[in-house]
């Protein structure tokens, strides 16, 4: 037992040694990723940890993972940490849907919004040998019979699912009838695409990038308002005649019951992070768009997204 | 020949002293945390990611590889010694391994696990080096219907863990499948059997059930009959090392285990559990001493342990060739790649050959280091069994509790652990096998998701299961495996009647 405790101690010591580069800043933060290691929220939390410490904005940053129920277990814990000015949580678009889907007893109106950080465009792809060439082709199929078009993407009620529903709606089909097949993690969905077993696939651009560049998948459209900087050849859905825009954004929030000073310290730290050289480099390496939005603007954005997602989920029949 | 040349270059990278050191550190940390139930390889790699921010890409990925292999390796130790499988992939190892340990054969059990892992890791890494591009083409052809057929085949093999009474085995299995229904339905997002408890929305953790049923249940059972009918634990009987007989009985299961583990591990949704079950059941059928199964047969440790480690190498096939992360650890390694602006995928082998081949070469080195590190430790581990029973089982309880709290520090999780522990005690008391229940929890949800996906893709036509050659073949094998024992029995009876 003792030896195992020691081993764990060594692990933590090694992890901490790697972090303590900037000794001057006084800020000590805990960032919770309300998901398992390896996912997008975990990646965002750990990237924040890296940039906050390397740039000297914070003295130390500890990342914790609280898994479960689309992040709502983590959300409940955050709300329980009322008044703790050192705690942050990563969240995003997917959590808005998960709260509705799980009929969660807690929701995002109970937290202190800090800032939106990143946004990632989704991309709709088909296998290269598919007869579908453009967003219009796909829209025609969906309009003819939404049930015959199979979609592969991430978990039910997530951003990919909502995009498929919005696409059907924009194409004039019944979003309740879409045949959406959720896969856990991008890996299996990608295999289904490459094997040509589904009509179309939806994911963040980064997950499909390698296959698109290798010529195995064809982009039907990206869900951003303008073409992506790292994929200038890929048309937007709007260019393809499907009037639709959706970004998978990620943000940070803090516990409820913070004093104005506490909120200011956190907002300023995240504001500095968003402008730091270290953060910009990470965004570039990960292929995330800088979507920093702080203060009252973010409050308003968060409220608007909750209304929008609730409407889509009701339209699709995920929420009654 | 190009492959061989590239691999030699890879060894050139991996044999630099600094890279060897990274590999050693990775292997050591991986084994150390792998021994703890709870902290799996995924969490270890995630914890160590910040350390590598300043290392060069090759160094950090080599260290990750060491952690990954080490973690897979360490899991078998607690399964054998304490009957506490720390991860679902070492469940099959625990079945025979813990029986061997109690009979004083813990040494040979650990040795066959260590050498089997080495052999499997070596062969599978060779497979990764030479077959990856070809294998991945086959792997992505595997559709949901094929996975479903594979799960059905795995289900058939569960009967190998039933013990004497098929009815009790099936009861245990169905309890497990029912537990597998708990949580959010992945296909529609609706909650099932959660009774308004938000912690249940994510389903029941396999390790919580396994540690509860196996370790806690056994501790309670041993305590309950301590004064009436005490069970003898023999720390060491015979040689600490594998006898000639042990070698003879181990080598074929190692190879068969590898043959299951590597290809199934390379499938995007294959995982490490299915090959270990298949291997366990194959060894039980082929073993020349079937009466030893359930009492500590070395084949039952050698095969699944090899399968487990071979699948770890298999997982790297889709990661390196397609950029498909098929396990949580692989997903974090992918993040590690991206941190250096590398995109694993079809172009990685061409764009960064030094890195990829250096990584593959360091897998070979990690394998050698692991066996050197672990064999001398066996003598030390086995001494653990000489600890007086009350101390040993109290220690197991503390260990199990801490492991569960490390994964998910919630009162609900801890409550479930002890609830399952009590259930495990009752099942032992009334002679129900516990292993099928865990198998049901692992395979049930996988089979359900794949079947429903298959039907969604075929627009509701069940014939899709028989129209595809792979699924049709697998289902036929499953049917034969299910029916054959009864037919054989009938034939024997028929023959007996003739005599």
Contacts between the chains, C-beta under 8 A, distances in Angstrom:
chain1	res1	chain2	res2	distance
A	1	B	395	6.4
A	1	B	398	6.4
A	1	B	399	6.8
A	4	B	35	7.2
A	4	B	36	5.5
A	4	B	399	7.8
A	7	B	32	4.3
A	7	B	33	6.7
A	7	B	36	7.4
A	8	B	33	7.7
A	8	B	36	7.4
A	8	B	39	7.6
A	10	B	29	7.8
A	10	B	32	7.7
A	11	B	29	6.7
A	11	B	32	8.0
A	11	B	33	6.7
A	11	B	44	7.3
A	11	B	47	6.0
A	11	B	48	7.6
A	12	B	47	7.8
A	14	B	29	7.8
A	14	B	48	6.8
A	14	B	51	5.7
A	15	B	47	5.2
A	15	B	48	6.6
A	15	B	50	5.9
A	15	B	51	6.3
A	17	B	51	7.3
A	18	B	50	4.5
A	18	B	51	3.8
A	18	B	52	7.7
A	18	B	53	6.6
A	18	B	54	7.3
A	19	B	50	5.6
A	36	B	42	7.5
A	36	B	328	6.1
A	37	B	42	5.3
A	37	B	43	5.7
A	37	B	45	7.7
A	37	B	46	3.7
A	37	B	328	6.2
A	37	B	331	7.9
A	37	B	332	5.8
A	38	B	42	6.2
A	38	B	46	7.1
A	38	B	325	7.3
A	38	B	328	4.5
A	38	B	329	7.6
A	38	B	331	3.4
A	38	B	332	4.8
A	38	B	335	7.2
A	39	B	331	7.2
A	42	B	46	7.0
A	43	B	335	5.4
A	46	B	46	7.3
A	46	B	49	6.2
A	46	B	50	7.3
A	46	B	335	7.7
A	49	B	50	6.6
A	50	B	50	6.5
A	50	B	53	5.9
A	54	B	53	7.5
A	65	B	43	7.8
A	65	B	46	7.7
A	67	B	202	6.4
A	67	B	408	6.8
A	68	B	198	7.4
A	68	B	199	6.7
A	68	B	201	6.2
A	68	B	202	4.2
A	68	B	408	7.9
A	69	B	184	6.9
A	69	B	198	5.7
A	69	B	201	3.7
A	69	B	202	5.8
A	70	B	184	7.9
A	72	B	198	6.6
A	72	B	201	7.7
A	73	B	198	5.9
A	73	B	199	6.7
A	73	B	201	7.6
A	73	B	202	7.6
A	76	B	198	6.8
A	101	B	184	7.8
A	101	B	189	4.8
A	102	B	184	7.0
A	102	B	191	6.6
A	102	B	198	7.3
A	102	B	201	5.8
A	103	B	191	7.8
A	104	B	198	7.2
A	105	B	198	7.3
A	147	B	459	7.0
A	148	B	459	6.7
A	150	B	456	6.7
A	150	B	457	5.5
A	155	B	186	6.8
A	155	B	189	7.5
A	156	B	184	8.0
A	156	B	185	7.8
A	156	B	186	6.6
A	156	B	187	6.2
A	156	B	188	5.9
A	156	B	189	3.6
A	157	B	189	4.5
A	179	B	456	5.9
A	179	B	459	7.5
A	181	B	187	7.6
A	181	B	453	5.4
A	181	B	456	5.1
A	181	B	457	6.7
A	182	B	186	5.9
A	182	B	187	5.9
A	182	B	189	8.0
A	183	B	453	7.8
A	184	B	186	6.6
A	185	B	325	6.8
A	185	B	326	7.7
A	185	B	331	6.9
A	186	B	324	7.5
A	186	B	325	7.4
A	187	B	268	5.2
A	187	B	269	8.0
A	187	B	318	6.7
A	187	B	324	3.9
A	187	B	325	5.3
A	187	B	326	4.8
A	187	B	330	7.9
A	188	B	268	5.1
A	188	B	269	5.2
A	188	B	326	7.6
A	190	B	268	7.8
A	190	B	322	7.0
A	190	B	324	5.6
A	191	B	139	7.4
A	191	B	140	4.7
A	191	B	142	7.5
A	191	B	268	4.1
A	191	B	269	7.8
A	191	B	318	7.5
A	191	B	322	7.8
A	191	B	324	6.4
A	192	B	143	7.5
A	192	B	144	7.7
A	194	B	140	4.7
A	194	B	322	7.4
A	195	B	140	4.8
A	195	B	141	5.6
A	195	B	142	7.5
A	195	B	143	6.3
A	197	B	143	5.2
A	197	B	144	7.7
A	197	B	457	5.7
A	198	B	457	6.4
A	206	B	338	7.8
A	209	B	343	6.1
A	209	B	345	7.6
A	210	B	322	7.4
A	210	B	323	4.6
A	210	B	343	4.9
A	210	B	344	6.9
A	210	B	345	2.5
A	210	B	346	6.2
A	210	B	347	6.6
A	210	B	348	7.8
A	211	B	322	7.4
A	211	B	323	7.7
A	211	B	345	6.5
A	211	B	346	7.0
A	213	B	345	7.7
A	213	B	347	6.6
A	214	B	345	6.5
A	214	B	346	3.8
A	214	B	347	6.0
A	216	B	346	7.1
A	285	B	338	6.1
A	285	B	339	6.2
A	285	B	340	7.5
A	285	B	341	5.1
A	286	B	338	5.9
A	318	B	188	7.8
A	318	B	189	5.9
